[in-house]
Amino acid sequence: MNAIIEALGLNATLVAQVFNFIILLIFLRIVVYPHIVRILEQRQEYIASNVAAAEEERKQAEALRRQYLDELQKAKGEAEEIIQKATKAGEDQAREIIEAAKAEANRIKEAAMQDIAREKEKAVAELRDQVATLSILVASKVVSEKITADIQRGMIDEFIKQAGDLPC
């Protein structure tokens, strides 16, 4: 071997270093490499489980987001329905108030018309009485002693009936 070493121009230190390096590689392959591989596999499994957990959490977050959006849409729909009901109730109440006001106005108008008719009848009756009284006075002065009070009263009633038939 010395002859081969000298023919190649290698010295004994270099050969010893190569031999030690080969032994070191074998030792590392037998003792250290399996531990390194196992640590790398554990690390790979840890990363894979973290990725799977993150994916699961993302799916859960997406499901929660969809649920939140659905609930938000439902709440919007309910709010819209409440607003529509309140608007309709307000319109109905306004319509009822207007109808009640119209009915009250009609009732007041009818009462006023009845009061006017009563007052008119009262005024006509008073006017007839005054006309009768004045007619008696005038007739008594004109005819002073020739006509009795009963005859005058009959003439006045006749006059009032004729005057009552005239359009006022």
Contacts in CASP RR format, 6 or more apart in sequence:
PFRMAT RR
TARGET T0000
AUTHOR 0000-0000-0000
METHOD contacts of the structure
MODEL  1
MNAIIEALGLNATLVAQVFNFIILLIFLRIVVYPHIVRILEQRQEYIASN
VAAAEEERKQAEALRRQYLDELQKAKGEAEEIIQKATKAGEDQAREIIEA
AKAEANRIKEAAMQDIAREKEKAVAELRDQVATLSILVASKVVSEKITAD
IQRGMIDEFIKQAGDLPC
5 11 0 8 1.000
5 12 0 8 1.000
5 15 0 8 1.000
128 160 0 8 1.000
131 156 0 8 1.000
131 159 0 8 1.000
131 160 0 8 1.000
131 163 0 8 1.000
132 156 0 8 1.000
132 157 0 8 1.000
132 160 0 8 1.000
135 152 0 8 1.000
135 155 0 8 1.000
135 156 0 8 1.000
135 159 0 8 1.000
136 149 0 8 1.000
136 152 0 8 1.000
136 153 0 8 1.000
136 156 0 8 1.000
139 147 0 8 1.000
139 152 0 8 1.000
139 155 0 8 1.000
139 156 0 8 1.000
140 147 0 8 1.000
140 152 0 8 1.000
143 152 0 8 1.000
147 155 0 8 1.000
END
